[in-house]
Amino acid sequence: MKFSQTLAFLVIATFLIQYFLVSIVTTSNPMYIRHSLGKFYLSLVVAFSIGIVEIMLHDISYDTRSVNKYFIMMALLILSIIAYRNQIFVTDENYLNQMIENKSVQLLEDEEILKKSHSYGVTRMAKLSVQNTQEEINKMVRLLNAQKDLKKVRFGN
């Protein structure tokens, strides 16, 4: 297999792992796994970063310099970072989906620390965080559903 094909495979595989597997591992509930442009952009950042590392490994192993591949991968990495940092094309719906998944990660961490903590202060803080985070998730889900209902009314679906 050509190096370009191997590189493309690695970048795509890394993207898929970051986009899907990381969400499965980090969210408190599978129903909170959401598709969003923010997660898409971050997955691209990780994939292109790994692509750059792979190019470096290849160049070191074969004593070559793949300048064109570095340029392309760096350009794609920079574009992905700009897209994420500026939330390009992110709509209200995308934002809410992204925040629901992010809050779910926090909820998982809080719930797990509650099972382990022996500190009154930490337990109190985690309980409060669980309550507030769950309320925020519920509000975001309601807001998302209201927006979907509004779209149905607007477009007659």
Phi and psi in degrees as GROMACS dihedral restraints (atoms count N, CA, C in turn):
[ dihedral_restraints ]
;  ai    aj    ak    al  type     phi  dphi    fc
    3     4     5     6     1   -67.3    20    10
    4     5     6     7     1   153.6    20    10
    6     7     8     9     1   -60.1    20    10
    7     8     9    10     1   -38.9    20    10
    9    10    11    12     1   -60.8    20    10
   10    11    12    13     1   -39.5    20    10
   12    13    14    15     1   -68.0    20    10
   13    14    15    16     1   -41.8    20    10
   15    16    17    18     1   -62.1    20    10
   16    17    18    19     1   -43.7    20    10
   18    19    20    21     1   -62.1    20    10
   19    20    21    22     1   -46.1    20    10
   21    22    23    24     1   -61.4    20    10
   22    23    24    25     1   -43.6    20    10
   24    25    26    27     1   -60.2    20    10
   25    26    27    28     1   -46.4    20    10
   27    28    29    30     1   -62.3    20    10
   28    29    30    31     1   -43.7    20    10
   30    31    32    33     1   -63.7    20    10
   31    32    33    34     1   -44.6    20    10
   33    34    35    36     1   -65.6    20    10
   34    35    36    37     1   -44.4    20    10
   36    37    38    39     1   -62.3    20    10
   37    38    39    40     1   -42.7    20    10
   39    40    41    42     1   -63.3    20    10
   40    41    42    43     1   -42.7    20    10
   42    43    44    45     1   -58.0    20    10
   43    44    45    46     1   -48.7    20    10
   45    46    47    48     1   -63.7    20    10
   46    47    48    49     1   -40.8    20    10
   48    49    50    51     1   -62.3    20    10
   49    50    51    52     1   -47.9    20    10
   51    52    53    54     1   -64.2    20    10
   52    53    54    55     1   -42.8    20    10
   54    55    56    57     1   -71.3    20    10
   55    56    57    58     1   -44.0    20    10
   57    58    59    60     1  -100.3    20    10
   58    59    60    61     1   -54.0    20    10
   60    61    62    63     1   -65.3    20    10
   61    62    63    64     1   -42.6    20    10
   63    64    65    66     1   -61.8    20    10
   64    65    66    67     1   -38.1    20    10
   66    67    68    69     1   -64.2    20    10
   67    68    69    70     1   -41.4    20    10
   69    70    71    72     1   -62.4    20    10
   70    71    72    73     1   -40.5    20    10
   72    73    74    75     1   -73.6    20    10
   73    74    75    76     1   -37.4    20    10
   75    76    77    78     1   -97.1    20    10
   76    77    78    79     1   -14.2    20    10
   78    79    80    81     1   -88.4    20    10
   79    80    81    82     1   151.8    20    10
   81    82    83    84     1   -76.7    20    10
   82    83    84    85     1   -22.5    20    10
   84    85    86    87     1  -151.4    20    10
   85    86    87    88     1   131.7    20    10
   87    88    89    90     1   -56.9    20    10
   88    89    90    91     1   -25.0    20    10
   90    91    92    93     1   -70.2    20    10
   91    92    93    94     1   -13.7    20    10
   93    94    95    96     1   -93.1    20    10
   94    95    96    97     1     0.6    20    10
   96    97    98    99     1   -74.0    20    10
   97    98    99   100     1   121.3    20    10
   99   100   101   102     1  -128.0    20    10
  100   101   102   103     1   153.5    20    10
  102   103   104   105     1   -93.6    20    10
  103   104   105   106     1   132.3    20    10
  105   106   107   108     1  -151.9    20    10
  106   107   108   109     1   155.3    20    10
  108   109   110   111     1   -66.1    20    10
  109   110   111   112     1   -35.1    20    10
  111   112   113   114     1   -59.5    20    10
  112   113   114   115     1   -45.4    20    10
  114   115   116   117     1   -66.2    20    10
  115   116   117   118     1   -37.2    20    10
  117   118   119   120     1   -60.4    20    10
  118   119   120   121     1   -48.5    20    10
  120   121   122   123     1   -62.1    20    10
  121   122   123   124     1   -44.3    20    10
  123   124   125   126     1   -63.1    20    10
  124   125   126   127     1   -37.9    20    10
  126   127   128   129     1   -64.7    20    10
  127   128   129   130     1   -37.2    20    10
  129   130   131   132     1   -64.9    20    10
  130   131   132   133     1   -41.0    20    10
  132   133   134   135     1   -58.3    20    10
  133   134   135   136     1   -47.1    20    10
  135   136   137   138     1   -64.3    20    10
  136   137   138   139     1   -45.6    20    10
  138   139   140   141     1   -61.9    20    10
  139   140   141   142     1   -45.6    20    10
  141   142   143   144     1   -69.7    20    10
  142   143   144   145     1   -32.6    20    10
  144   145   146   147     1   -63.4    20    10
  145   146   147   148     1   -44.8    20    10
  147   148   149   150     1   -65.2    20    10
  148   149   150   151     1   -36.1    20    10
  150   151   152   153     1   -59.6    20    10
  151   152   153   154     1   -41.7    20    10
  153   154   155   156     1   -64.3    20    10
  154   155   156   157     1   -42.2    20    10
  156   157   158   159     1   -61.4    20    10
  157   158   159   160     1   -41.4    20    10
  159   160   161   162     1   -63.5    20    10
  160   161   162   163     1   -40.1    20    10
  162   163   164   165     1   -62.3    20    10
  163   164   165   166     1   -42.8    20    10
  165   166   167   168     1   -59.8    20    10
  166   167   168   169     1   -46.2    20    10
  168   169   170   171     1   -60.9    20    10
  169   170   171   172     1   -42.8    20    10
  171   172   173   174     1   -62.0    20    10
  172   173   174   175     1   -47.2    20    10
  174   175   176   177     1   -64.1    20    10
  175   176   177   178     1   -38.6    20    10
  177   178   179   180     1   -67.0    20    10
  178   179   180   181     1   -44.6    20    10
  180   181   182   183     1   -64.4    20    10
  181   182   183   184     1   -39.5    20    10
  183   184   185   186     1  -106.2    20    10
  184   185   186   187     1     7.6    20    10
  186   187   188   189     1    50.1    20    10
  187   188   189   190     1    52.4    20    10
  189   190   191   192     1  -125.7    20    10
  190   191   192   193     1   175.0    20    10
  192   193   194   195     1  -133.2    20    10
  193   194   195   196     1   109.7    20    10
  195   196   197   198     1   -96.0    20    10
  196   197   198   199     1    67.1    20    10
  198   199   200   201     1   -57.5    20    10
  199   200   201   202     1   -45.0    20    10
  201   202   203   204     1   -61.2    20    10
  202   203   204   205     1   -42.2    20    10
  204   205   206   207     1   -66.3    20    10
  205   206   207   208     1   -40.9    20    10
  207   208   209   210     1   -59.8    20    10
  208   209   210   211     1   -46.0    20    10
  210   211   212   213     1   -60.1    20    10
  211   212   213   214     1   -48.5    20    10
  213   214   215   216     1   -62.6    20    10
  214   215   216   217     1   -47.8    20    10
  216   217   218   219     1   -65.4    20    10
  217   218   219   220     1   -41.0    20    10
  219   220   221   222     1   -65.5    20    10
  220   221   222   223     1   -41.2    20    10
  222   223   224   225     1   -62.1    20    10
  223   224   225   226     1   -44.3    20    10
  225   226   227   228     1   -65.6    20    10
  226   227   228   229     1   -38.7    20    10
  228   229   230   231     1   -62.4    20    10
  229   230   231   232     1   -47.5    20    10
  231   232   233   234     1   -63.0    20    10
  232   233   234   235     1   -43.0    20    10
  234   235   236   237     1   -61.4    20    10
  235   236   237   238     1   -39.8    20    10
  237   238   239   240     1   -66.0    20    10
  238   239   240   241     1   -40.8    20    10
  240   241   242   243     1   -64.3    20    10
  241   242   243   244     1   -45.0    20    10
  243   244   245   246     1   -61.4    20    10
  244   245   246   247     1   -43.7    20    10
  246   247   248   249     1   -60.8    20    10
  247   248   249   250     1   -42.2    20    10
  249   250   251   252     1   -70.2    20    10
  250   251   252   253     1   -49.2    20    10
  252   253   254   255     1   -62.3    20    10
  253   254   255   256     1   -31.7    20    10
  255   256   257   258     1  -100.2    20    10
  256   257   258   259     1     1.1    20    10
  258   259   260   261     1    49.0    20    10
  259   260   261   262     1    49.2    20    10
  261   262   263   264     1   -63.4    20    10
  262   263   264   265     1   131.3    20    10
  264   265   266   267     1    65.2    20    10
  265   266   267   268     1    10.8    20    10
  267   268   269   270     1   -79.3    20    10
  268   269   270   271     1   122.2    20    10
  270   271   272   273     1   -94.6    20    10
  271   272   273   274     1   175.2    20    10
  273   274   275   276     1   -57.8    20    10
  274   275   276   277     1   -42.4    20    10
  276   277   278   279     1   -63.1    20    10
  277   278   279   280     1   -44.0    20    10
  279   280   281   282     1   -60.2    20    10
  280   281   282   283     1   -44.8    20    10
  282   283   284   285     1   -59.8    20    10
  283   284   285   286     1   -47.6    20    10
  285   286   287   288     1   -63.1    20    10
  286   287   288   289     1   -42.7    20    10
  288   289   290   291     1   -60.9    20    10
  289   290   291   292     1   -42.6    20    10
  291   292   293   294     1   -63.3    20    10
  292   293   294   295     1   -43.4    20    10
  294   295   296   297     1   -69.3    20    10
  295   296   297   298     1   -36.0    20    10
  297   298   299   300     1   -61.0    20    10
  298   299   300   301     1   -46.2    20    10
  300   301   302   303     1   -66.1    20    10
  301   302   303   304     1   -41.8    20    10
  303   304   305   306     1   -62.3    20    10
  304   305   306   307     1   -43.2    20    10
  306   307   308   309     1   -65.7    20    10
  307   308   309   310     1   -32.5    20    10
  309   310   311   312     1   -65.4    20    10
  310   311   312   313     1   -34.7    20    10
  312   313   314   315     1   -63.6    20    10
  313   314   315   316     1   -45.3    20    10
  315   316   317   318     1   -61.5    20    10
  316   317   318   319     1   -41.0    20    10
  318   319   320   321     1   -61.7    20    10
  319   320   321   322     1   -43.2    20    10
  321   322   323   324     1   -59.1    20    10
  322   323   324   325     1   -47.1    20    10
  324   325   326   327     1   -62.4    20    10
  325   326   327   328     1   -43.9    20    10
  327   328   329   330     1   -63.6    20    10
  328   329   330   331     1   -44.9    20    10
  330   331   332   333     1   -63.7    20    10
  331   332   333   334     1   -38.1    20    10
  333   334   335   336     1   -71.8    20    10
  334   335   336   337     1   -36.5    20    10
  336   337   338   339     1   -69.3    20    10
  337   338   339   340     1   -29.8    20    10
  339   340   341   342     1   -61.9    20    10
  340   341   342   343     1   -32.8    20    10
  342   343   344   345     1   -73.3    20    10
  343   344   345   346     1   -21.4    20    10
  345   346   347   348     1  -112.1    20    10
  346   347   348   349     1   -26.6    20    10
  348   349   350   351     1   -69.8    20    10
  349   350   351   352     1   142.1    20    10
  351   352   353   354     1  -113.4    20    10
  352   353   354   355     1     5.9    20    10
  354   355   356   357     1   -99.5    20    10
  355   356   357   358     1   128.4    20    10
  357   358   359   360     1   -59.9    20    10
  358   359   360   361     1   -44.8    20    10
  360   361   362   363     1   -62.6    20    10
  361   362   363   364     1   -44.0    20    10
  363   364   365   366     1   -66.8    20    10
  364   365   366   367     1   -43.1    20    10
  366   367   368   369     1   -61.6    20    10
  367   368   369   370     1   -44.3    20    10
  369   370   371   372     1   -61.8    20    10
  370   371   372   373     1   -45.5    20    10
  372   373   374   375     1   -62.9    20    10
  373   374   375   376     1   -43.7    20    10
  375   376   377   378     1   -65.9    20    10
  376   377   378   379     1   -40.9    20    10
  378   379   380   381     1   -61.9    20    10
  379   380   381   382     1   -44.5    20    10
  381   382   383   384     1   -62.8    20    10
  382   383   384   385     1   -41.5    20    10
  384   385   386   387     1   -64.5    20    10
  385   386   387   388     1   -42.2    20    10
  387   388   389   390     1   -59.2    20    10
  388   389   390   391     1   -47.7    20    10
  390   391   392   393     1   -61.7    20    10
  391   392   393   394     1   -49.3    20    10
  393   394   395   396     1   -65.1    20    10
  394   395   396   397     1   -42.1    20    10
  396   397   398   399     1   -64.7    20    10
  397   398   399   400     1   -43.0    20    10
  399   400   401   402     1   -63.8    20    10
  400   401   402   403     1   -39.8    20    10
  402   403   404   405     1   -62.4    20    10
  403   404   405   406     1   -42.8    20    10
  405   406   407   408     1   -63.6    20    10
  406   407   408   409     1   -42.7    20    10
  408   409   410   411     1   -61.0    20    10
  409   410   411   412     1   -46.2    20    10
  411   412   413   414     1   -60.5    20    10
  412   413   414   415     1   -41.8    20    10
  414   415   416   417     1   -62.8    20    10
  415   416   417   418     1   -43.3    20    10
  417   418   419   420     1   -65.3    20    10
  418   419   420   421     1   -40.1    20    10
  420   421   422   423     1   -63.6    20    10
  421   422   423   424     1   -43.6    20    10
  423   424   425   426     1   -62.5    20    10
  424   425   426   427     1   -42.9    20    10
  426   427   428   429     1   -64.0    20    10
  427   428   429   430     1   -41.0    20    10
  429   430   431   432     1   -63.4    20    10
  430   431   432   433     1   -44.7    20    10
  432   433   434   435     1   -64.0    20    10
  433   434   435   436     1   -38.8    20    10
  435   436   437   438     1   -64.0    20    10
  436   437   438   439     1   -39.6    20    10
  438   439   440   441     1   -65.7    20    10
  439   440   441   442     1   -38.9    20    10
  441   442   443   444     1   -65.3    20    10
  442   443   444   445     1   -40.6    20    10
  444   445   446   447     1   -64.1    20    10
  445   446   447   448     1   -39.7    20    10
  447   448   449   450     1   -63.6    20    10
  448   449   450   451     1   -39.7    20    10
  450   451   452   453     1   -62.6    20    10
  451   452   453   454     1   -40.8    20    10
  453   454   455   456     1   -61.8    20    10
  454   455   456   457     1   -41.4    20    10
  456   457   458   459     1   -67.3    20    10
  457   458   459   460     1   -43.5    20    10
  459   460   461   462     1   -63.1    20    10
  460   461   462   463     1   -44.5    20    10
  462   463   464   465     1   -99.9    20    10
  463   464   465   466     1     1.9    20    10
  465   466   467   468     1    66.6    20    10
  466   467   468   469     1    29.9    20    10
